[in-house]
Amino acid sequence: MSITIQEAQEKVDKWIQTTGVRYFSELTNMAILTEEVGEVARIIARQYGDQSFKESDKKKELADELADVLWVLLCLANQTGIDLTVALEKNFEKKTVRDSNRHRDNEKLR
């Protein structure tokens, strides 16, 4: 299944309006986003880092946790009137101009 960012924003909004009743406040969603990013960090620290898995961590999947992060980001974008497709395109332009030689010239990346 392929989905555009715009379609994802629309799907999340439709789900919120029909199943989720309403959006949580932006502040609550920011706190939820922080929790979800923490769950991603926990899995990565155990799967790719030096920490070992606890029994309660073994059932968590990185893909699912990353999707949770994306979900909350989409909610926040919808709530604040941000078109993430436009924002991402602008971000690519910014990074391309700013970093046109930066990474290529970075000795640490060779």
N, CA, C and O atoms as a MOPAC input file, in Angstrom:
PM7 MOZYME 1SCF
protein

 N      0.85000 1    -1.18500 1     0.00000 1
 C      0.00000 1     0.00000 1     0.00000 1
 C      0.88800 1     1.23900 1     0.00000 1
 O      1.82600 1     1.34700 1     0.79000 1
 N      0.58400 1     2.15100 1    -0.88000 1
 C      1.32300 1     3.40900 1    -0.95600 1
 C      0.37300 1     4.54100 1    -0.59300 1
 O     -0.78100 1     4.56400 1    -1.02000 1
 N      0.87400 1     5.47100 1     0.19500 1
 C      0.03900 1     6.57700 1     0.65300 1
 C      0.87900 1     7.85900 1     0.65500 1
 O      2.02700 1     7.86000 1     1.09900 1
 N      0.30300 1     8.92100 1     0.16600 1
 C      1.02000 1    10.19500 1     0.20200 1
 C      0.90200 1    10.79500 1     1.59700 1
 O      0.08200 1    10.36400 1     2.40800 1
 N      1.72200 1    11.77900 1     1.85600 1
 C      1.64100 1    12.46800 1     3.14800 1
 C      0.27400 1    13.13900 1     3.28300 1
 O     -0.34600 1    13.09000 1     4.34500 1
 N     -0.18400 1    13.75900 1     2.20900 1
 C     -1.49700 1    14.41800 1     2.24000 1
 C     -2.60900 1    13.41300 1     2.53600 1
 O     -3.50700 1    13.68600 1     3.33300 1
 N     -2.54100 1    12.24900 1     1.88800 1
 C     -3.54300 1    11.21200 1     2.14600 1
 C     -3.47500 1    10.74900 1     3.59800 1
 O     -4.50700 1    10.49900 1     4.22200 1
 N     -2.26700 1    10.63500 1     4.13300 1
 C     -2.12000 1    10.22600 1     5.53100 1
 C     -2.74800 1    11.27000 1     6.45000 1
 O     -3.45500 1    10.92100 1     7.39600 1
 N     -2.49300 1    12.53800 1     6.17700 1
 C     -3.10200 1    13.58900 1     7.00500 1
 C     -4.62400 1    13.51400 1     6.93200 1
 O     -5.30600 1    13.65300 1     7.94700 1
 N     -5.15200 1    13.29700 1     5.73900 1
 C     -6.60700 1    13.20100 1     5.56900 1
 C     -7.18200 1    11.97900 1     6.27100 1
 O     -8.24100 1    12.05300 1     6.89600 1
 N     -6.47400 1    10.84600 1     6.16500 1
 C     -6.94600 1     9.61100 1     6.81400 1
 C     -6.96300 1     9.74400 1     8.33600 1
 O     -7.90600 1     9.31400 1     9.00000 1
 N     -5.90100 1    10.35000 1     8.87600 1
 C     -5.85600 1    10.56000 1    10.32700 1
 C     -7.00300 1    11.47200 1    10.74300 1
 O     -7.69100 1    11.20300 1    11.72800 1
 N     -7.20600 1    12.54500 1     9.99500 1
 C     -8.28500 1    13.47700 1    10.33500 1
 C     -9.64700 1    12.78700 1    10.30000 1
 O    -10.47100 1    12.98000 1    11.19300 1
 N     -9.87700 1    11.98300 1     9.26500 1
 C    -11.15000 1    11.24900 1     9.16600 1
 C    -11.31000 1    10.29800 1    10.34600 1
 O    -12.39200 1    10.20000 1    10.92400 1
 N    -10.22900 1     9.59300 1    10.70800 1
 C    -10.29500 1     8.66900 1    11.83800 1
 C    -10.60600 1     9.42700 1    13.12600 1
 O    -11.43900 1     8.99400 1    13.92200 1
 N     -9.94300 1    10.54700 1    13.32400 1
 C    -10.18200 1    11.34800 1    14.53300 1
 C    -11.63700 1    11.79100 1    14.59300 1
 O    -12.26900 1    11.71100 1    15.64600 1
 N    -12.16600 1    12.25500 1    13.47400 1
 C    -13.54500 1    12.77100 1    13.44100 1
 C    -14.59300 1    11.68000 1    13.62500 1
 O    -15.68500 1    11.95100 1    14.12400 1
 N    -14.27300 1    10.44100 1    13.22600 1
 C    -15.27900 1     9.37800 1    13.30000 1
 C    -15.08100 1     8.43000 1    14.47800 1
 O    -16.05100 1     8.03900 1    15.12600 1
 N    -13.83800 1     8.06000 1    14.76000 1
 C    -13.55300 1     7.08000 1    15.79300 1
 C    -12.96100 1     7.72600 1    17.04400 1
 O    -13.29900 1     7.34500 1    18.16500 1
 N    -12.10400 1     8.67200 1    16.85400 1
 C    -11.40900 1     9.29300 1    17.97600 1
 C    -12.19100 1    10.39000 1    18.67000 1
 O    -11.72700 1    10.92100 1    19.67900 1
 N    -13.35600 1    10.74400 1    18.16700 1
 C    -14.26900 1    11.76000 1    18.68400 1
 C    -13.73500 1    13.17600 1    18.41900 1
 O    -14.41900 1    13.97800 1    17.78300 1
 N    -12.53600 1    13.48900 1    18.89500 1
 C    -11.92600 1    14.80300 1    18.64700 1
 C    -10.43100 1    14.68500 1    18.88300 1
 O     -9.94900 1    13.71500 1    19.46800 1
 N     -9.71200 1    15.68800 1    18.41800 1
 C     -8.27200 1    15.72300 1    18.67100 1
 C     -8.03100 1    16.02000 1    20.14300 1
 O     -8.78000 1    16.77700 1    20.76100 1
 N     -6.98700 1    15.42400 1    20.70300 1
 C     -6.49900 1    15.87600 1    22.00200 1
 C     -5.93700 1    17.27800 1    21.79300 1
 O     -5.66900 1    17.67200 1    20.65800 1
 N     -5.76100 1    18.01500 1    22.84500 1
 C     -5.17400 1    19.34900 1    22.70000 1
 C     -3.76300 1    19.22900 1    22.14100 1
 O     -3.12900 1    18.17900 1    22.24900 1
 N     -3.28000 1    20.30500 1    21.54900 1
 C     -1.92700 1    20.31100 1    21.00400 1
 C     -0.89700 1    20.00300 1    22.09000 1
 O      0.07700 1    19.29300 1    21.84000 1
 N     -1.10700 1    20.52600 1    23.27200 1
 C     -0.17300 1    20.27900 1    24.37100 1
 C     -0.18000 1    18.79800 1    24.77600 1
 O      0.87600 1    18.21200 1    25.01800 1
 N     -1.35700 1    18.20600 1    24.84500 1
 C     -1.44400 1    16.77800 1    25.15100 1
 C     -0.76900 1    15.96600 1    24.06400 1
 O     -0.03100 1    15.02700 1    24.36200 1
 N     -1.01300 1    16.31300 1    22.80300 1
 C     -0.36800 1    15.57900 1    21.71700 1
 C      1.14500 1    15.74800 1    21.73700 1
 O      1.86900 1    14.82600 1    21.36200 1
 N      1.63200 1    16.89900 1    22.16300 1
 C      3.07700 1    17.07500 1    22.28100 1
 C      3.63400 1    16.13100 1    23.34400 1
 O      4.70200 1    15.54600 1    23.16200 1
 N      2.91800 1    15.98600 1    24.44300 1
 C      3.34700 1    15.05400 1    25.49300 1
 C      3.29300 1    13.61500 1    24.98400 1
 O      4.18900 1    12.82200 1    25.27200 1
 N      2.25200 1    13.27600 1    24.23300 1
 C      2.13300 1    11.92800 1    23.66900 1
 C      3.26500 1    11.67300 1    22.67800 1
 O      3.83800 1    10.58400 1    22.65400 1
 N      3.58700 1    12.67600 1    21.86100 1
 C      4.69200 1    12.53700 1    20.91400 1
 C      5.99700 1    12.23700 1    21.64400 1
 O      6.77900 1    11.38800 1    21.21600 1
 N      6.21900 1    12.93500 1    22.74000 1
 C      7.41900 1    12.70600 1    23.54100 1
 C      7.44600 1    11.27500 1    24.06800 1
 O      8.49100 1    10.62500 1    24.04700 1
 N      6.30900 1    10.78600 1    24.53800 1
 C      6.22700 1     9.39600 1    25.00900 1
 C      6.55000 1     8.41700 1    23.89000 1
 O      7.30000 1     7.46000 1    24.08400 1
 N      5.97800 1     8.66400 1    22.72000 1
 C      6.17500 1     7.74400 1    21.59600 1
 C      7.62700 1     7.74300 1    21.12000 1
 O      8.17300 1     6.68600 1    20.80200 1
 N      8.25100 1     8.91100 1    21.06800 1
 C      9.66300 1     8.97900 1    20.68900 1
 C     10.50100 1     8.23500 1    21.72500 1
 O     11.48100 1     7.57800 1    21.37300 1
 N     10.12800 1     8.33300 1    22.98700 1
 C     10.82200 1     7.58700 1    24.03800 1
 C     10.72400 1     6.08600 1    23.82900 1
 O     11.68400 1     5.35900 1    24.08300 1
 N      9.56900 1     5.61600 1    23.36700 1
 C      9.40700 1     4.18700 1    23.10100 1
 C     10.28600 1     3.74800 1    21.93100 1
 O     10.84100 1     2.65000 1    21.94700 1
 N     10.41300 1     4.60400 1    20.91600 1
 C     11.31500 1     4.30600 1    19.79900 1
 C     12.74900 1     4.22800 1    20.31300 1
 O     13.49200 1     3.30900 1    19.97000 1
 N     13.12800 1     5.20000 1    21.13800 1
 C     14.48700 1     5.22200 1    21.68600 1
 C     14.76200 1     3.97000 1    22.51300 1
 O     15.85700 1     3.41100 1    22.45900 1
 N     13.77900 1     3.53900 1    23.26400 1
 C     13.94400 1     2.34500 1    24.10400 1
 C     14.24000 1     1.11100 1    23.25300 1
 O     15.13400 1     0.32900 1    23.57700 1
 N     13.49100 1     0.94100 1    22.17100 1
 C     13.70600 1    -0.21400 1    21.29900 1
 C     15.07400 1    -0.12600 1    20.63000 1
 O     15.79700 1    -1.12100 1    20.57200 1
 N     15.43000 1     1.03700 1    20.13000 1
 C     16.71200 1     1.18900 1    19.43400 1
 C     17.87700 1     0.96500 1    20.39200 1
 O     18.88400 1     0.36300 1    20.02000 1
 N     17.73900 1     1.44900 1    21.62400 1
 C     18.80300 1     1.24900 1    22.61500 1
 C     19.01700 1    -0.23000 1    22.90900 1
 O     20.12700 1    -0.64700 1    23.23900 1
 N     17.97000 1    -1.01100 1    22.79100 1
 C     18.07000 1    -2.43000 1    23.08200 1
 C     18.42400 1    -3.25500 1    21.84500 1
 O     19.19900 1    -4.20800 1    21.92600 1
 N     17.85500 1    -2.88200 1    20.70900 1
 C     18.08400 1    -3.65200 1    19.49000 1
 C     19.43500 1    -3.32400 1    18.85800 1
 O     20.10100 1    -4.21700 1    18.33400 1
 N     19.84600 1    -2.06700 1    18.90000 1
 C     21.08900 1    -1.65800 1    18.24400 1
 C     22.15100 1    -1.17200 1    19.22300 1
 O     23.31600 1    -1.01300 1    18.85800 1
 N     21.74700 1    -0.94000 1    20.45700 1
 C     22.67600 1    -0.45100 1    21.45900 1
 C     23.08600 1    -1.54000 1    22.42200 1
 O     23.01600 1    -2.72900 1    22.11200 1
 N     23.51000 1    -1.11800 1    23.58000 1
 C     24.10300 1    -2.03900 1    24.54900 1
 C     23.14300 1    -2.54000 1    25.62100 1
 O     23.50000 1    -3.42100 1    26.40300 1
 N     21.93500 1    -1.99500 1    25.66900 1
 C     21.00900 1    -2.44700 1    26.70000 1
 C     20.34300 1    -3.75100 1    26.29500 1
 O     20.18100 1    -4.04200 1    25.11000 1
 N     19.96100 1    -4.52800 1    27.29400 1
 C     19.26300 1    -5.78300 1    27.01700 1
 C     17.75900 1    -5.56200 1    27.14400 1
 O     17.29700 1    -4.64600 1    27.82400 1
 N     17.02100 1    -6.42200 1    26.47500 1
 C     15.56200 1    -6.34000 1    26.51300 1
 C     15.03000 1    -6.86600 1    27.83500 1
 O     15.48500 1    -7.89400 1    28.33600 1
 N     14.05800 1    -6.14800 1    28.39500 1
 C     13.27200 1    -6.68500 1    29.50600 1
 C     12.14900 1    -7.50700 1    28.87500 1
 O     11.85500 1    -7.35100 1    27.69000 1
 N     11.53500 1    -8.36300 1    29.64700 1
 C     10.42900 1    -9.17000 1    29.13500 1
 C      9.36400 1    -8.27000 1    28.52600 1
 O      8.83000 1    -8.57700 1    27.46100 1
 N      9.05000 1    -7.15700 1    29.19400 1
 C      7.98500 1    -6.26300 1    28.72700 1
 C      8.35100 1    -5.55100 1    27.42700 1
 O      7.46700 1    -5.05900 1    26.72500 1
 N      9.64600 1    -5.49100 1    27.09600 1
 C     10.09300 1    -4.82500 1    25.86600 1
 C     10.05700 1    -5.74800 1    24.65500 1
 O     10.00700 1    -5.27900 1    23.51800 1
 N     10.08200 1    -7.03800 1    24.88600 1
 C     10.25600 1    -8.00000 1    23.80200 1
 C      9.09800 1    -8.01600 1    22.80700 1
 O      9.28400 1    -8.40600 1    21.65400 1
 N      7.92600 1    -7.60500 1    23.22700 1
 C      6.76200 1    -7.63300 1    22.34000 1
 C      6.62400 1    -6.36100 1    21.50700 1
 O      5.79800 1    -6.31200 1    20.59500 1
 N      7.40500 1    -5.34800 1    21.79900 1
 C      7.31300 1    -4.07500 1    21.08800 1
 C      8.04100 1    -4.16500 1    19.75700 1
 O      9.11200 1    -4.76500 1    19.66400 1
 N      7.45800 1    -3.57000 1    18.73500 1
 C      8.05200 1    -3.57800 1    17.40700 1
 C      8.41000 1    -2.15800 1    16.99600 1
 O      7.61400 1    -1.23400 1    17.16600 1
 N      9.59900 1    -1.99000 1    16.45900 1
 C     10.06600 1    -0.67200 1    16.03900 1
 C      9.13200 1    -0.05600 1    15.00200 1
 O      8.81000 1     1.12800 1    15.09200 1
 N      8.69700 1    -0.83400 1    14.02800 1
 C      7.81500 1    -0.31100 1    12.98300 1
 C      6.53700 1     0.27200 1    13.57700 1
 O      6.09500 1     1.34600 1    13.16800 1
 N      5.95000 1    -0.42300 1    14.52800 1
 C      4.71800 1     0.04200 1    15.15900 1
 C      4.95600 1     1.32800 1    15.94400 1
 O      4.13900 1     2.24800 1    15.90900 1
 N      6.07200 1     1.38300 1    16.64400 1
 C      6.37600 1     2.58200 1    17.44200 1
 C      6.68300 1     3.78000 1    16.54000 1
 O      6.28900 1     4.90400 1    16.85100 1
 N      7.38500 1     3.54800 1    15.42400 1
 C      7.62800 1     4.63700 1    14.47300 1
 C      6.31300 1     5.12900 1    13.87000 1
 O      6.13100 1     6.32700 1    13.65400 1
 N      5.39600 1     4.19500 1    13.60100 1
 C      4.07600 1     4.58000 1    13.08400 1
 C      3.30700 1     5.40200 1    14.11900 1
 O      2.58000 1     6.32600 1    13.75400 1
 N      3.45900 1     5.07700 1    15.40000 1
 C      2.82500 1     5.88300 1    16.45200 1
 C      3.36000 1     7.31100 1    16.44800 1
 O      2.60000 1     8.26500 1    16.61000 1
 N      4.68000 1     7.45500 1    16.25900 1
 C      5.28200 1     8.78400 1    16.19300 1
 C      4.70100 1     9.54400 1    15.00100 1
 O      4.31600 1    10.70600 1    15.12800 1
 N      4.64100 1     8.88500 1    13.85000 1
 C      4.10900 1     9.52200 1    12.64700 1
 C      2.65400 1     9.93200 1    12.84600 1
 O      2.24800 1    11.01600 1    12.42700 1
 N      1.88300 1     9.07800 1    13.47600 1
 C      0.46700 1     9.36500 1    13.73200 1
 C      0.32000 1    10.67400 1    14.51500 1
 O     -0.45700 1    11.54900 1    14.13300 1
 N      1.05500 1    10.79600 1    15.58800 1
 C      0.92600 1    11.99400 1    16.42400 1
 C      1.44600 1    13.22800 1    15.68200 1
 O      0.88800 1    14.31600 1    15.82900 1
 N      2.51200 1    13.06800 1    14.88500 1
 C      2.99600 1    14.18500 1    14.06500 1
 C      1.91500 1    14.63700 1    13.07900 1
 O      1.71400 1    15.83400 1    12.87400 1
 N      1.22900 1    13.67700 1    12.47600 1
 C      0.14000 1    14.00900 1    11.55800 1
 C     -0.99200 1    14.72400 1    12.27900 1
 O     -1.57700 1    15.66700 1    11.74500 1
 N     -1.29900 1    14.27900 1    13.49000 1
 C     -2.32100 1    14.96200 1    14.29300 1
 C     -1.92300 1    16.40900 1    14.56700 1
 O     -2.72500 1    17.32500 1    14.38300 1
 N     -0.69800 1    16.60800 1    15.00300 1
 C     -0.23000 1    17.96000 1    15.31100 1
 C     -0.23700 1    18.85200 1    14.06900 1
 O     -0.59600 1    20.02700 1    14.14900 1
 N      0.15600 1    18.29800 1    12.93100 1
 C      0.11300 1    19.06900 1    11.68700 1
 C     -1.32300 1    19.45600 1    11.35400 1
 O     -1.59100 1    20.60600 1    11.00300 1
 N     -2.23300 1    18.52100 1    11.45900 1
 C     -3.64000 1    18.81300 1    11.17800 1
 C     -4.18000 1    19.89000 1    12.11100 1
 O     -4.86100 1    20.81800 1    11.67300 1
 N     -3.87700 1    19.76400 1    13.37500 1
 C     -4.38700 1    20.70800 1    14.35700 1
 C     -3.86900 1    22.11800 1    14.15500 1
 O     -4.56400 1    23.09000 1    14.45400 1
 N     -2.66300 1    22.23200 1    13.65300 1
 C     -2.02300 1    23.54300 1    13.52900 1
 C     -2.07200 1    24.07100 1    12.09600 1
 O     -1.45900 1    25.09200 1    11.78600 1
 N     -2.80000 1    23.37800 1    11.22900 1
 C     -2.99500 1    23.84400 1     9.86200 1
 C     -1.77200 1    23.73200 1     8.96600 1
 O     -1.61300 1    24.51000 1     8.02600 1
 N     -0.91500 1    22.77400 1     9.25300 1
 C      0.30600 1    22.60500 1     8.46700 1
 C      0.11700 1    21.50100 1     7.43800 1
 O     -0.27200 1    20.38300 1     7.77500 1
 N      0.39600 1    21.82500 1     6.19200 1
 C      0.41700 1    20.84000 1     5.12000 1
 C      1.82600 1    20.26000 1     5.11600 1
 O      2.77200 1    20.91900 1     4.68600 1
 N      1.96100 1    19.04100 1     5.59100 1
 C      3.29200 1    18.44200 1     5.72600 1
 C      3.97500 1    18.19400 1     4.38600 1
 O      5.20400 1    18.14600 1     4.32900 1
 N      3.21800 1    18.03600 1     3.31600 1
 C      3.83200 1    17.88600 1     1.99600 1
 C      4.57900 1    19.16500 1     1.63700 1
 O      5.73600 1    19.11900 1     1.21900 1
 N      3.91800 1    20.29800 1     1.80000 1
 C      4.53800 1    21.59900 1     1.52100 1
 C      5.71100 1    21.83100 1     2.46400 1
 O      6.78000 1    22.26900 1     2.03800 1
 N      5.51100 1    21.54000 1     3.73500 1
 C      6.56800 1    21.76000 1     4.73100 1
 C      7.79900 1    20.91100 1     4.42100 1
 O      8.92700 1    21.38800 1     4.55200 1
 N      7.59400 1    19.66500 1     4.01400 1
 C      8.72000 1    18.78300 1     3.71700 1
 C      9.46300 1    19.25500 1     2.46600 1
 O     10.69400 1    19.22800 1     2.43000 1
 N      8.73100 1    19.68200 1     1.45200 1
 C      9.37300 1    20.20900 1     0.24000 1
 C     10.23500 1    21.42800 1     0.57800 1
 O     11.36600 1    21.53900 1     0.10600 1
 N      9.70200 1    22.33900 1     1.39400 1
 C     10.47300 1    23.51400 1     1.81600 1
 C     11.70300 1    23.09900 1     2.61700 1
 O     12.76300 1    23.71200 1     2.49600 1
 N     11.56200 1    22.06300 1     3.43100 1
 C     12.66600 1    21.58000 1     4.24500 1
 C     13.77000 1    20.98900 1     3.37000 1
 O     14.95300 1    21.19500 1     3.64000 1
 N     13.38900 1    20.25600 1     2.32300 1
 C     14.37000 1    19.73100 1     1.37500 1
 C     15.14200 1    20.87100 1     0.71900 1
 O     16.36500 1    20.81200 1     0.59400 1
 N     14.41600 1    21.91100 1     0.29900 1
 C     15.06500 1    23.06400 1    -0.32300 1
 C     16.05000 1    23.71600 1     0.63900 1
 O     17.17700 1    24.03400 1     0.25800 1
 N     15.63000 1    23.91400 1     1.87700 1
 C     16.49000 1    24.53100 1     2.88600 1
 C     17.75300 1    23.71800 1     3.09500 1
 O     18.85900 1    24.25900 1     3.09800 1
 N     17.58500 1    22.42100 1     3.26900 1
 C     18.73900 1    21.56200 1     3.52100 1
 C     19.66600 1    21.48400 1     2.30800 1
 O     20.88700 1    21.43800 1     2.46200 1
 N     19.09700 1    21.46800 1     1.11800 1
 C     19.89800 1    21.39600 1    -0.09200 1
 C     20.77400 1    22.63200 1    -0.24200 1
 O     21.95200 1    22.52500 1    -0.58300 1
 N     20.20400 1    23.79500 1     0.01000 1
 C     20.98200 1    25.03500 1    -0.07400 1
 C     22.01200 1    25.08600 1     1.05100 1
 O     23.19100 1    25.33900 1     0.80100 1
 N     21.58600 1    24.85500 1     2.25300 1
 C     22.45600 1    24.96900 1     3.42000 1
 C     23.57200 1    23.94100 1     3.42900 1
 O     24.70400 1    24.24400 1     3.80600 1
 N     23.25500 1    22.73900 1     3.01600 1
 C     24.20300 1    21.63600 1     3.16000 1
 C     24.76400 1    21.15000 1     1.82100 1
 O     25.21500 1    20.00900 1     1.71900 1
 N     24.74000 1    22.00300 1     0.79800 1
 C     25.13800 1    21.56000 1    -0.53800 1
 C     26.53200 1    20.93300 1    -0.56500 1
 O     26.76400 1    19.98900 1    -1.32000 1
 N     27.45800 1    21.43900 1     0.24100 1
 C     28.80300 1    20.85900 1     0.29000 1
 C     29.17300 1    20.34200 1     1.67600 1
 O     30.16700 1    19.63300 1     1.83200 1
 N     28.39300 1    20.68700 1     2.65800 1
 C     28.73500 1    20.39400 1     4.04800 1
 C     29.04400 1    18.92000 1     4.29900 1
 O     30.08100 1    18.59700 1     4.87700 1
 N     28.16900 1    18.04100 1     3.87800 1
 C     28.36000 1    16.61600 1     4.15800 1
 C     29.40900 1    16.00100 1     3.24300 1
 O     30.18200 1    15.13800 1     3.65900 1
 N     29.42800 1    16.45100 1     2.00200 1
 C     30.42400 1    15.95400 1     1.05200 1
 C     31.83900 1    16.28800 1     1.51500 1
 O     32.76600 1    15.50900 1     1.29600 1
 N     32.00800 1    17.46400 1     2.16600 1
 C     33.31300 1    17.91000 1     2.63700 1
 C     33.65100 1    17.44700 1     4.05200 1
 O     34.72900 1    17.75300 1     4.56100 1
 N     32.75700 1    16.72700 1     4.67800 1
 C     32.94900 1    16.27600 1     6.05700 1
 C     33.84800 1    15.04200 1     6.07200 1
 O     33.46300 1    13.97400 1     5.59700 1
 N     35.02400 1    15.20000 1     6.61200 1
 C     35.99200 1    14.09600 1     6.69800 1
 C     35.45000 1    12.91400 1     7.49500 1
 O     35.80600 1    11.76700 1     7.22600 1
 N     34.59400 1    13.18900 1     8.46800 1
 C     34.05100 1    12.13100 1     9.32300 1
 C     33.12900 1    11.19000 1     8.55500 1
 O     32.87700 1    10.06900 1     8.99600 1
 N     32.63300 1    11.63500 1     7.42800 1
 C     31.67600 1    10.83100 1     6.65400 1
 C     32.36100 1     9.99200 1     5.56900 1
 O     31.68700 1     9.32200 1     4.78700 1
 N     33.66200 1    10.02900 1     5.52100 1
 C     34.36800 1     9.25500 1     4.47700 1
 C     34.80600 1     7.92200 1     4.97900 1
 O     35.41000 1     7.15000 1     4.23400 1

